[in-house]
Amino acid sequence: MSFLLGELFILATEHRLFSVEYGEAFHNVDEWVAKWTTHFGQEAVEEMTPLLESTKKQLLEYFEHKRKIFQLPIDLSVGTEFQQLVWMGLLAIPYGSTMSYKQLAKGIGCPRAIRAAANANGRNPLAIIVPCHRVIYANGQLGGYSSGIEKKQFLLQLEQNKNQND
């Protein structure tokens, strides 16, 4: 998929969405194929499946302000237990809202693990779908974004514009 943010690479099994990454983050295809094969015990195949079609459709709806919540079967098993906890916490941040890294850590029951929560946030394998872009610094500054702060700013603005038009 390619749009204002650049290309997105989507990886999935037949039944679960595994990864949505920006093109520049997906610079080593061989590394991802090896990771895929090791994790799932099967060869990666490049073909359009119903799940990939649904993912593409829902992402386009999101960018067209027609979707606020993704309804996709996701697989977060590539992360540690703590990373998975953080990623599940990200799913609780409503569309058009933000929360601080401190609030995220507190929300997952680990109020002193702010830095660890921030690191796990940065390793989110499902960009946009699991909304890591909605986490900002407590002082209101955007903080970082593994694929560039301009993408984070774009996504937050996209969601704010939709909320203002409702």
C-alpha positions as CSV (number, residue, x, y, z in Angstrom):
1,M,0.0,0.0,0.0
2,S,1.2,3.5,-0.8
3,F,-0.2,6.8,0.3
4,L,0.9,10.1,1.9
5,L,2.9,8.3,4.6
6,G,4.8,6.2,2.0
7,E,4.5,2.5,1.4
8,L,3.2,0.1,4.1
9,F,4.3,-3.5,4.2
10,I,1.8,-5.9,5.7
11,L,2.6,-9.4,6.9
12,A,0.0,-11.9,8.0
13,T,-0.6,-15.6,8.4
14,E,-3.8,-16.9,6.8
15,H,-5.7,-16.0,10.0
16,R,-3.7,-13.3,11.9
17,L,-2.1,-9.9,11.1
18,F,1.5,-10.0,12.2
19,S,3.1,-6.8,11.0
20,V,2.3,-3.4,9.4
21,E,5.5,-1.4,8.8
22,Y,6.5,1.7,6.9
23,G,8.5,1.1,3.8
24,E,11.7,2.6,5.2
25,A,11.5,0.5,8.4
26,F,11.1,-2.6,6.2
27,H,14.6,-2.2,4.7
28,N,15.7,-5.7,5.2
29,V,13.2,-8.1,3.6
30,D,15.5,-11.1,4.1
31,E,15.6,-10.5,7.8
32,W,11.8,-10.3,8.0
33,V,11.4,-13.5,5.9
34,A,13.8,-15.3,8.3
35,K,12.0,-14.0,11.3
36,W,8.6,-15.0,9.8
37,T,9.9,-18.5,9.0
38,T,11.3,-19.0,12.4
39,H,8.3,-17.6,14.3
40,F,5.6,-19.3,12.2
41,G,7.4,-22.4,11.0
42,Q,6.4,-21.8,7.4
43,E,7.7,-20.1,4.4
44,A,6.6,-16.6,3.6
45,V,4.5,-16.3,0.5
46,E,3.8,-13.1,-1.4
47,E,0.1,-13.2,-2.3
48,M,-3.1,-11.3,-1.6
49,T,-5.3,-13.1,0.9
50,P,-8.7,-12.2,2.3
51,L,-7.0,-11.0,5.5
52,L,-4.6,-8.8,3.6
53,E,-7.5,-7.4,1.5
54,S,-9.4,-6.6,4.6
55,T,-6.4,-4.9,6.2
56,K,-5.8,-2.8,3.1
57,K,-9.5,-1.9,3.0
58,Q,-9.6,-0.9,6.7
59,L,-6.5,1.2,6.4
60,L,-7.9,3.0,3.4
61,E,-11.1,3.7,5.4
62,Y,-9.0,5.0,8.3
63,F,-7.2,7.5,6.0
64,E,-10.6,8.5,4.5
65,H,-12.0,9.2,7.9
66,K,-14.4,6.3,7.6
67,R,-12.9,4.1,10.3
68,K,-11.9,4.8,13.9
69,I,-11.5,1.2,15.1
70,F,-9.8,-1.6,13.2
71,Q,-11.5,-5.0,13.3
72,L,-8.7,-7.3,12.4
73,P,-7.3,-10.5,14.0
74,I,-3.9,-9.4,15.2
75,D,-1.0,-11.5,16.4
76,L,1.3,-9.8,19.0
77,S,3.2,-13.0,19.9
78,V,6.4,-11.6,18.5
79,G,6.9,-9.5,21.6
80,T,7.8,-10.3,25.2
81,E,5.0,-10.5,27.7
82,F,5.7,-6.9,28.8
83,Q,5.7,-5.7,25.2
84,Q,2.4,-7.5,24.6
85,L,1.0,-5.8,27.7
86,V,2.0,-2.4,26.4
87,W,0.7,-3.1,22.9
88,M,-2.7,-4.2,24.4
89,G,-2.6,-0.9,26.4
90,L,-2.2,1.0,23.2
91,L,-5.4,-0.5,21.8
92,A,-7.3,1.2,24.7
93,I,-6.4,4.7,23.6
94,P,-9.4,6.1,21.8
95,Y,-9.2,7.5,18.3
96,G,-8.3,11.2,18.3
97,S,-7.0,11.0,21.9
98,T,-3.5,10.9,23.3
99,M,-1.9,9.7,26.5
100,S,1.5,10.2,28.0
101,Y,4.1,7.4,28.4
102,K,3.5,7.8,32.2
103,Q,-0.2,7.3,31.8
104,L,0.4,4.3,29.6
105,A,2.7,2.7,32.2
106,K,0.2,3.4,34.9
107,G,-2.7,2.1,32.8
108,I,-1.0,-1.3,32.3
109,G,-0.3,-1.6,36.0
110,C,3.4,-0.8,35.9
111,P,3.5,2.9,37.0
112,R,7.3,2.9,37.5
113,A,8.1,1.3,34.1
114,I,7.7,4.5,32.1
115,R,10.9,4.1,30.1
116,A,10.3,0.4,29.5
117,A,6.8,1.2,28.3
118,A,8.2,3.8,25.9
119,N,10.7,1.3,24.5
120,A,8.0,-1.3,24.0
121,N,5.8,1.4,22.3
122,G,8.7,2.0,19.9
123,R,8.8,-1.7,19.0
124,N,5.1,-2.0,18.1
125,P,4.9,-4.3,15.1
126,L,1.5,-3.1,13.9
127,A,1.9,0.6,13.0
128,I,-1.4,2.5,12.9
129,I,-3.5,-0.7,13.7
130,V,-2.0,-0.6,17.3
131,P,-2.0,3.1,17.7
132,C,1.5,3.8,19.2
133,H,1.3,7.2,17.5
134,R,-1.2,8.3,20.2
135,V,1.4,8.3,23.0
136,I,3.2,11.6,23.7
137,Y,5.3,13.2,26.4
138,A,3.5,14.4,29.6
139,N,4.3,18.0,28.6
140,G,2.3,17.7,25.4
141,Q,5.3,17.4,23.0
142,L,5.0,14.6,20.5
143,G,8.1,12.7,21.6
144,G,9.6,10.2,19.2
145,Y,8.2,7.9,16.5
146,S,10.3,5.0,15.1
147,S,9.4,5.9,11.5
148,G,9.8,9.7,11.9
149,I,8.0,12.4,13.9
150,E,6.4,13.8,10.7
151,K,4.4,10.5,10.3
152,K,3.3,10.7,14.0
153,Q,2.2,14.3,13.5
154,F,0.3,13.4,10.3
155,L,-1.6,10.6,12.0
156,L,-2.5,12.7,15.1
157,Q,-3.6,15.5,12.8
158,L,-5.6,13.1,10.7
159,E,-7.5,11.9,13.8
160,Q,-7.9,15.5,15.2
161,N,-9.3,16.8,11.9
162,K,-11.9,14.0,11.8
163,N,-13.0,14.7,15.4
164,Q,-13.4,18.4,14.6
165,N,-15.6,17.6,11.7
166,D,-17.9,15.3,13.7
